[in-house]
Amino acid sequence: MTTVKPLNNRVVVEPIEEEEKTAGGIFLPQTAQQKPQNGKVIAVGPGEISDDGERSPMTVEVGDNVLYAKFSGTEVEVDGKELLIMRETDLLAIIED
């Protein structure tokens, strides 16, 4: 298993795939499905270094469910899994259950 360790204020997010069928039981083809906008944080960088040399702490933690902008991040494939690497500022919210 490959480990991805993000740098500075970046996070690695595993997108949570939406249901492939509608409430009425109709299966949606891959082209009709919307790109996911929420996922689970699987790795967090150490934080950005500010102008005064101090490291700013990250506000998200591994395991957080997050909402992110529709076309944010860089898509990468690691061990057959589709992941997103993005800046913490691309995250819009932490989803609490």
DSSP file (Angstrom, degrees, kcal/mol; ACC not computed):
  #  RESIDUE AA STRUCTURE BP1 BP2  ACC     N-H-->O    O-->H-N    N-H-->O    O-->H-N    TCO  KAPPA ALPHA  PHI   PSI    X-CA   Y-CA   Z-CA
    1    1 A M              0   0    0      0, 0.0     2,-0.3     0, 0.0    78,-0.0   0.000 360.0 360.0 360.0 127.4    0.0    0.0    0.0
    2    2 A T        -     0   0    0      2,-0.0     2,-0.5     1,-0.0    76,-0.0  -0.633 360.0-143.5 -84.0 138.7    1.4    3.4   -1.0
    3    3 A T        -     0   0    0     -2,-0.3     2,-0.6     2,-0.0    40,-0.0  -0.888   6.2-156.1-104.5 133.2    1.3    6.2    1.4
    4    4 A V        -     0   0    0     -2,-0.5     8,-0.1    38,-0.1    74,-0.0  -0.946   8.0-171.3-109.5 119.4    0.6    9.8    0.2
    5    5 A K        -     0   0    0     -2,-0.6    40,-0.1    38,-0.1     6,-0.1  -0.921  16.4-143.8-113.1 106.5    1.9   12.5    2.5
    6    6 A P        -     0   0    0      0, 0.0     2,-0.3     0, 0.0    38,-0.1  -0.306  14.1-124.9 -70.5 153.7    0.7   16.0    1.4
    7    7 A L    >   -     0   0    0     38,-0.2     3,-1.7    39,-0.1    38,-0.2  -0.671  60.1 -29.3 -97.9 152.4    3.0   19.0    1.8
    8    8 A N  T 3  S-     0   0    0     -2,-0.3    39,-2.5     1,-0.3    40,-0.2  -0.123 128.5  -7.4  47.8-121.4    2.3   22.3    3.6
    9    9 A N  T 3  S+     0   0    0     38,-0.2    79,-2.9    37,-0.2     2,-0.3  -0.029 104.2 116.9 -99.0  32.6   -1.4   23.1    3.6
   10   10 A R  E <   -A   87   0A   0     -3,-1.7    35,-2.3    77,-0.2     2,-0.3  -0.687  43.5-163.3-100.0 154.6   -2.6   20.4    1.3
   11   11 A V  E     -AB  86  44A   0     75,-3.0    75,-2.3    -2,-0.3     2,-0.5  -0.937  16.7-132.7-130.7 154.2   -5.0   17.5    2.1
   12   12 A V  E     -AB  85  43A   0     31,-2.6    30,-2.9    -2,-0.3    31,-1.3  -0.951  27.5-170.1-108.6 125.6   -5.7   14.2    0.3
   13   13 A V  E     -AB  84  41A   0     71,-3.1    71,-2.6    -2,-0.5    28,-0.2  -0.946  18.9-148.5-120.7 134.2   -9.4   13.5    0.0
   14   14 A E  E     - B   0  40A   0     26,-2.8    26,-2.3    -2,-0.4    69,-0.2  -0.903  30.9-127.6 -97.5 111.4  -11.1   10.3   -1.1
   15   15 A P  E     - B   0  39A   0      0, 0.0     2,-0.7     0, 0.0    24,-0.3  -0.266  13.1-130.6 -59.9 142.9  -14.3   11.3   -3.0
   16   16 A I        -     0   0    0     22,-2.7    22,-0.3     0, 0.0    21,-0.2  -0.865  24.9-131.8 -96.0 116.2  -17.5    9.7   -1.7
   17   17 A E        -     0   0    0     -2,-0.7     3,-0.1    19,-0.1     2,-0.1  -0.429  17.9-127.5 -71.1 139.8  -19.4    8.4   -4.8
   18   18 A E        -     0   0    0     16,-0.3    -1,-0.1     1,-0.2    15,-0.0  -0.339  40.5 -75.7 -78.7 165.0  -23.1    9.2   -5.0
   19   19 A E        -     0   0    0      1,-0.1    -1,-0.2    -2,-0.1     9,-0.0  -0.319  34.7-142.2 -59.6 143.8  -25.8    6.6   -5.5
   20   20 A E  S    S+     0   0    0     -3,-0.1     8,-3.5     2,-0.1     2,-0.3   0.414  80.2  54.4 -92.1   1.2  -25.9    5.3   -9.1
   21   21 A K  B    S-F   27   0B   0      6,-0.3     6,-0.3     2,-0.0    -2,-0.1  -0.968  82.5-116.0-134.2 154.8  -29.7    5.0   -9.1
   22   22 A T    >   -     0   0    0      4,-2.9     3,-2.0    -2,-0.3    -2,-0.1  -0.218  38.1 -98.1 -79.0 172.2  -32.5    7.5   -8.4
   23   23 A A  T 3  S+     0   0    0      1,-0.3    -1,-0.1     2,-0.1    -2,-0.0   0.792 125.4  58.4 -60.8 -27.7  -35.0    7.2   -5.7
   24   24 A G  T 3  S-     0   0    0      2,-0.1    -1,-0.3     1,-0.0    -2,-0.0   0.448 123.9-103.6 -82.5  -0.6  -37.4    5.8   -8.2
   25   25 A G  S <  S+     0   0    0     -3,-2.0     2,-0.5     1,-0.3    -2,-0.1   0.558  72.6 143.4  93.1   8.4  -35.0    2.9   -9.0
   26   26 A I        -     0   0    0      1,-0.0    -4,-2.9     0, 0.0     2,-0.3  -0.722  46.6-133.9 -86.0 126.2  -33.6    4.2  -12.3
   27   27 A F  B     -F   21   0B   0     -2,-0.5    -6,-0.3    -6,-0.3    -7,-0.1  -0.630  17.1-139.4 -80.2 134.7  -29.9    3.5  -12.8
   28   28 A L        -     0   0    0     -8,-3.5     5,-0.1    -2,-0.3     2,-0.0  -0.778  14.5-123.1 -95.6 134.4  -27.9    6.5  -14.1
   29   29 A P    >>  -     0   0    0      0, 0.0     3,-1.4     0, 0.0     4,-0.8  -0.354  31.0-105.9 -69.1 159.1  -25.2    6.1  -16.7
   30   30 A Q  G >4 S+     0   0    0      1,-0.3     3,-0.7     2,-0.2    -2,-0.0   0.835 119.6  56.1 -55.0 -36.4  -21.7    7.3  -15.8
   31   31 A T  G 34 S+     0   0    0      1,-0.2    -1,-0.3     3,-0.0    -3,-0.0   0.735 105.7  50.9 -71.7 -22.1  -22.1   10.3  -18.1
   32   32 A A  G <4 S+     0   0    0     -3,-1.4    -1,-0.2     2,-0.1    -2,-0.2   0.575  89.0 100.1 -91.2 -10.4  -25.2   11.5  -16.3
   33   33 A Q  S << S-     0   0    0     -4,-0.8     2,-0.2    -3,-0.7   -13,-0.1  -0.503  73.8-121.7 -79.0 144.5  -23.8   11.3  -12.8
   34   34 A Q        -     0   0    0     -2,-0.2   -16,-0.3     1,-0.1    -1,-0.1  -0.537  31.2-101.0 -81.6 150.7  -22.6   14.5  -11.2
   35   35 A K        -     0   0    0     -2,-0.2    -1,-0.1     1,-0.1   -18,-0.0  -0.518  47.7-105.5 -67.8 134.0  -19.0   14.8  -10.0
   36   36 A P        -     0   0    0      0, 0.0    -1,-0.1     0, 0.0   -19,-0.1  -0.282  30.4-171.5 -63.8 148.9  -18.9   14.2   -6.2
   37   37 A Q        +     0   0    0    -21,-0.2    31,-2.8    -3,-0.1     2,-0.3   0.229  64.7  62.1-123.3   9.2  -18.4   17.3   -4.0
   38   38 A N  E     + C   0  67A   0    -22,-0.3   -22,-2.7    29,-0.2     2,-0.3  -0.972  57.4 148.6-135.3 154.5  -17.9   15.5   -0.7
   39   39 A G  E     -BC  15  66A   0     27,-2.1    27,-2.9    -2,-0.3     2,-0.5  -0.947  42.7 -88.1-165.5-178.2  -15.3   13.1    0.6
   40   40 A K  E     -BC  14  65A   0    -26,-2.3   -26,-2.8    -2,-0.3     2,-0.4  -0.918  35.8-124.5-111.8 131.0  -13.2   11.8    3.4
   41   41 A V  E     +B   13   0A   0     23,-2.8    22,-3.0    -2,-0.5   -28,-0.2  -0.603  32.2 171.3 -73.3 123.3   -9.9   13.3    4.4
   42   42 A I  E     +     0   0A   0    -30,-2.9     2,-0.3    -2,-0.4   -29,-0.2   0.555  65.2  18.3-111.3 -12.1   -7.3   10.5    4.4
   43   43 A A  E     -B   12   0A   0    -31,-1.3   -31,-2.6    18,-0.1     2,-0.4  -0.970  61.2-162.1-157.6 145.8   -4.1   12.6    4.8
   44   44 A V  E     -B   11   0A   0     -2,-0.3   -33,-0.2   -33,-0.2   -36,-0.1  -0.991  17.8-130.1-132.3 135.6   -3.3   16.1    6.1
   45   45 A G        -     0   0    0    -35,-2.3   -38,-0.2    -2,-0.4    13,-0.2  -0.207  33.7-102.3 -74.2 173.9   -0.1   18.1    5.5
   46   46 A P        -     0   0    0      0, 0.0    12,-0.2     0, 0.0   -37,-0.2   0.632  67.7 -99.1 -75.9 -13.4    1.7   19.9    8.4
   47   47 A G        -     0   0    0    -39,-2.5   -38,-0.2   -37,-0.1   -39,-0.2  -0.267  43.4 -63.1 111.8 159.5    0.3   23.3    7.6
   48   48 A E        -     0   0    0      8,-0.2     8,-3.3   -40,-0.2     2,-0.6  -0.478  43.7-124.3 -78.9 146.6    1.5   26.4    5.8
   49   49 A I  B     -G   55   0C   0      6,-0.2     6,-0.2    -2,-0.2   -40,-0.1  -0.837  29.8-141.1 -92.0 123.4    4.5   28.4    7.1
   50   50 A S    >   -     0   0    0      4,-3.4     3,-1.8    -2,-0.6    -1,-0.0  -0.155  29.4 -93.8 -77.5 175.7    3.6   32.0    7.6
   51   51 A D  T 3  S+     0   0    0      1,-0.3    -1,-0.1     2,-0.1    -2,-0.0   0.783 125.4  55.8 -61.8 -28.9    5.7   35.1    6.8
   52   52 A D  T 3  S-     0   0    0      2,-0.1    -1,-0.3     1,-0.0     3,-0.1   0.365 121.5-105.5 -88.1   7.1    7.1   35.1   10.4
   53   53 A G  S <  S+     0   0    0     -3,-1.8     2,-0.3     1,-0.3    -2,-0.1   0.435  78.5 129.7  89.1   0.3    8.3   31.5   10.1
   54   54 A E        -     0   0    0     -5,-0.0    -4,-3.4     1,-0.0     2,-0.5  -0.646  59.0-123.0 -87.9 145.2    5.5   30.0   12.3
   55   55 A R  B     -G   49   0C   0     -2,-0.3    -6,-0.2    -6,-0.2    -7,-0.1  -0.779  21.6-136.1 -89.4 125.2    3.6   26.9   11.0
   56   56 A S        -     0   0    0     -8,-3.3    -8,-0.2    -2,-0.5     2,-0.1  -0.648  24.2-118.9 -79.1 131.3   -0.2   27.5   10.9
   57   57 A P        -     0   0    0      0, 0.0     2,-0.2     0, 0.0   -10,-0.1  -0.378  25.4-114.2 -71.0 150.3   -2.2   24.5   12.2
   58   58 A M        -     0   0    0    -12,-0.2   -49,-0.0   -13,-0.2   -14,-0.0  -0.546  12.2-149.2 -80.3 148.7   -4.6   22.7    9.9
   59   59 A T  S    S+     0   0    0     -2,-0.2     2,-0.3     2,-0.0    -1,-0.1   0.603  77.0  66.7 -94.8 -13.4   -8.3   22.9   10.7
   60   60 A V        -     0   0    0      4,-0.0     2,-0.3     6,-0.0    -2,-0.1  -0.763  66.1-158.5-106.9 156.5   -9.2   19.5    9.2
   61   61 A E    >   -     0   0    0     -2,-0.3     3,-2.0   -20,-0.0   -20,-0.2  -0.863  36.0 -80.6-127.1 161.3   -8.1   16.1   10.5
   62   62 A V  T 3  S+     0   0    0     -2,-0.3   -20,-0.2     1,-0.2     3,-0.1  -0.419 118.4  31.0 -59.2 132.7   -7.8   12.6    9.0
   63   63 A G  T 3  S+     0   0    0    -22,-3.0    -1,-0.2     1,-0.4     2,-0.1   0.202  85.3 134.2 100.5 -14.5  -11.3   11.1    9.0
   64   64 A D    <   -     0   0    0     -3,-2.0   -23,-2.8   -23,-0.1     2,-0.5  -0.437  53.6-134.2 -67.2 139.6  -13.2   14.3    8.6
   65   65 A N  E     -CD  40  95A   0     30,-0.5    30,-3.4   -25,-0.2     2,-0.3  -0.863  35.3-173.7 -91.2 127.8  -16.0   14.3    6.0
   66   66 A V  E     -CD  39  94A   0    -27,-2.9   -27,-2.1    -2,-0.5     2,-0.4  -0.849  27.8-137.7-128.1 158.0  -15.7   17.5    3.9
   67   67 A L  E     -CD  38  93A   0     26,-2.6    25,-3.1    -2,-0.3    26,-1.5  -0.951  30.7-177.5-110.2 132.4  -17.5   19.4    1.2
   68   68 A Y  E     - D   0  91A   0    -31,-2.8    23,-0.2    -2,-0.4    22,-0.1  -0.880  34.4 -80.1-131.8 163.3  -15.2   20.9   -1.5
   69   69 A A    >   -     0   0    0     21,-1.5     3,-1.5    -2,-0.3    -1,-0.1  -0.247  47.4-111.8 -61.8 149.0  -15.6   23.1   -4.6
   70   70 A K  T 3  S+     0   0    0      1,-0.3    -1,-0.1   -33,-0.0    -2,-0.0   0.841 109.7  24.7 -55.6 -44.4  -16.9   21.2   -7.7
   71   71 A F  T 3  S+     0   0    0    -34,-0.0    -1,-0.3     3,-0.0     2,-0.2  -0.097  94.9 124.7-115.9  35.0  -13.7   21.4   -9.8
   72   72 A S    <   +     0   0    0     -3,-1.5    14,-0.1    18,-0.1    -4,-0.0  -0.534  48.0  26.1 -93.9 161.4  -11.1   21.8   -7.1
   73   73 A G  S    S-     0   0    0     -2,-0.2     2,-0.5    11,-0.1    13,-0.2   0.032  82.3 -79.9  83.9 170.1   -8.0   19.7   -6.5
   74   74 A T  E     -E   85   0A   0     11,-2.4    11,-2.1     2,-0.0     2,-0.4  -0.962  40.3-131.5-113.3 125.2   -5.8   17.5   -8.6
   75   75 A E  E     +E   84   0A   0     -2,-0.5     2,-0.3     9,-0.2     9,-0.2  -0.611  33.1 169.8 -80.0 131.4   -7.0   14.0   -9.4
   76   76 A V  E     -E   83   0A   0      7,-2.6     7,-3.2    -2,-0.4     2,-0.5  -0.955  28.1-135.8-135.8 156.1   -4.5   11.2   -8.8
   77   77 A E  E     +E   82   0A   0     -2,-0.3     2,-0.4     5,-0.2     5,-0.2  -0.969  23.5 176.9-116.1 123.4   -4.7    7.4   -8.8
   78   78 A V  E >  S-E   81   0A   0      3,-2.3     3,-2.0    -2,-0.5   -74,-0.1  -0.988  72.4 -17.1-128.7 121.7   -2.9    5.6   -6.0
   79   79 A D  T 3  S-     0   0    0     -2,-0.4    -1,-0.1     1,-0.3     3,-0.1   0.848 128.7 -52.6  51.6  39.0   -3.2    1.8   -5.6
   80   80 A G  T 3  S+     0   0    0      1,-0.2     2,-0.4     0, 0.0    -1,-0.3   0.467 113.8 117.7  80.9   1.9   -6.2    1.8   -7.9
   81   81 A K  E <   - E   0  78A   0     -3,-2.0    -3,-2.3   -67,-0.0     2,-0.5  -0.857  64.2-129.5-104.7 136.9   -8.1    4.5   -5.9
   82   82 A E  E     + E   0  77A   0     -2,-0.4     2,-0.3    -5,-0.2    -5,-0.2  -0.742  37.8 174.1 -82.4 123.5   -9.1    7.8   -7.3
   83   83 A L  E     - E   0  76A   0     -7,-3.2    -7,-2.6    -2,-0.5     2,-0.4  -0.860  24.9-138.2-127.3 161.4   -8.0   10.6   -4.9
   84   84 A L  E     -AE  13  75A   0    -71,-2.6   -71,-3.1    -2,-0.3     2,-0.5  -0.980   7.0-161.0-119.7 134.3   -7.9   14.4   -4.8
   85   85 A I  E     +AE  12  74A   0    -11,-2.1   -11,-2.4    -2,-0.4     2,-0.3  -0.976  30.2 153.5-111.5 123.3   -5.0   16.5   -3.6
   86   86 A M  E     -A   11   0A   0    -75,-2.3   -75,-3.0    -2,-0.5     2,-0.1  -0.938  46.3 -93.4-144.9 163.6   -6.1   20.0   -2.8
   87   87 A R  E >   -A   10   0A   0     -2,-0.3     3,-1.8   -77,-0.2     4,-0.4  -0.478  37.3-118.2 -74.2 150.7   -5.3   23.0   -0.7
   88   88 A E  G >  S+     0   0    0    -79,-2.9     3,-1.5     1,-0.3    -1,-0.1   0.829 114.2  64.6 -59.6 -30.6   -7.1   23.3    2.6
   89   89 A T  G 3  S+     0   0    0      1,-0.3    -1,-0.3   -80,-0.2   -79,-0.1   0.669  90.9  65.2 -68.8 -15.8   -8.6   26.6    1.3
   90   90 A D  G <  S+     0   0    0     -3,-1.8   -21,-1.5   -22,-0.1     2,-0.3   0.629  82.6  95.0 -78.8 -13.7  -10.4   24.6   -1.4
   91   91 A L  E <   -D   68   0A   0     -3,-1.5   -23,-0.3    -4,-0.4     3,-0.1  -0.613  55.9-170.3 -78.5 136.4  -12.4   22.9    1.3
   92   92 A L  E     -     0   0A   0    -25,-3.1     2,-0.3     1,-0.3   -24,-0.2   0.792  59.7 -14.2 -97.5 -33.3  -15.8   24.6    1.9
   93   93 A A  E     -D   67   0A   0    -26,-1.5   -26,-2.6     2,-0.0     2,-0.5  -0.991  54.2-116.0-164.9 157.8  -17.0   22.8    5.1
   94   94 A I  E     -D   66   0A   0     -2,-0.3     2,-0.6   -28,-0.2   -28,-0.3  -0.919  34.5-136.9 -98.7 129.0  -16.6   19.9    7.5
   95   95 A I  E     -D   65   0A   0    -30,-3.4   -30,-0.5    -2,-0.5     2,-0.4  -0.782  19.4-163.9 -91.1 120.1  -19.8   17.7    7.4
   96   96 A E              0   0    0     -2,-0.6   -32,-0.0     1,-0.1   -30,-0.0  -0.874 360.0 360.0-106.0 135.5  -20.8   16.7   10.9
   97   97 A D              0   0    0     -2,-0.4    -1,-0.1     0, 0.0    -2,-0.0   0.447 360.0 360.0 -89.6 360.0  -23.2   13.8   11.4
